[in-house]
């Protein structure tokens, strides 16, 4: 029996890798993407990886007519919702754009899902919901603090909306920092314009596309003065989405929820990270070690919206979803660099 999974934002960085993993797990992905920060060429790359061109609809989740047509035609069993703007810095400059796309877009999607009795959703949330945590690593039960950016606020709002709509069964995945690329180098992270994230800016700098990498802040209260994050390979993250879909469609016994954890019957929250924190300078050193290439960089001023340090406690996701990150930082750096080299190749 064909099991259609609708993937909004499915040609983006995380979405495209998840499409491949869904196919490998026996699901039939259906993609909707407005190409705001993705490229149609990704569809051809996915075809090379899975052997056929998946169903693709170019459009926006805010387009009710399009969404109605999509649900009527494909009757998805579940939805994975990636379609959101994701840059902390850009959200500080363009908050209205972020609230409209990330919050209103989610509401529009839920309205159509409810109309067509599609009650299963994997939600792309973020570790930014924790704000500046008092202690690390953070657990799902760690108190969420005031968001440091409009982007973080949209993810907090999304979680509240989903928790309140108890007709919808939700796997809420709080990502840490996805990096790397598929080992084939056919798909990877290629943002339009100047990258906002560390790794694509770093690889473009080493490739000579950017003059140098600016490390935003060298005076934080960390061992080397730079911000600390939990970096996770995008393929590990993609595999976590398949584990979440499996749980939604074949849900097993309830698990004990720790005090403070926002999970309840219809709404389960999971941290998706490696459980290790690395500073920006440690990431640069790991890249240089993994590739043998030097990273031209300077220390610059702090950036609005950045928090000092956050990494995950992954105990819950390891035990409940049976998922664990398998790829280390060196693999992340190698795959990111190989992807950059493939992008530079004339072929």
ABEGO torsion letter per residue (X at the ends): XBBBBBBBGAABAAAAAAAAAAAAAGBBBBBBBAGAABBAAAAAAAAAAAGBBBBBBBEBAABAAAAAAAAAAAGBABBBBABBBABAAAAAABAAAAAAAAAAAAAAAAAAAAAAGBABBBBBBBAAAAEBBABOBBBAABBBBBBABAAAAAAAAAAAAAAABAABBBBBBBBBBBBEBBAAGABBBBBBEBBABAAAAAAAAAAGABABBBBBEAABBBAAGBBBBBBBBAAAAAAAAAAAAAAAAABBBBBBBBBGBABBAABBBBBBBAGBBBBAAAAAAAAAAAAGBBBBBBBBBBBBGBBABBBBBAAAAAAAAGBBBABBAAAAAAAAAAAAAAAABAX
